[in-house]
Amino acid sequence: MSQITKEFGERLRALRLAAGLTQEKLAERADVHATYVGQLERGEKNATIESVCRLARALGADPAAFFVHLPGAAAESSPAEEAYQLLQGCTAAEQRELLRLLQDLLRFKRG
């Protein structure tokens, strides 16, 4: 197992858990086999570009989200990426509440 496949798998698992999905549910949404998701998460398989895009779509994420922490990725993240990272640790209910707060704040600021 290479370091990159290991880190990709860890990132996939983190994104899946943040979305509140099981491996089976993610596999169903991405139209891949659940075993494949498990192998990716354990770093046992290399993901194809097609499967990365399917998994990202199923997670409601940008495919780049899988790679932002890999060696060679941009050292400085954007404010949007930092906000995204913060949201990863929140439950779906917390994410919805934070989104409502952000929308209210923007409406207030814009008058």
Secondary structure by P-SEA (a helix, b strand, c coil): ccaaaaaaaaaaaaaaaaacccaaaaaaaacccaaaaaaaaaccccccaaaaaaaaaaacccccccccccccccccccaaaaaaaaaccccaaaaaaaaaaaaaaaaaaac
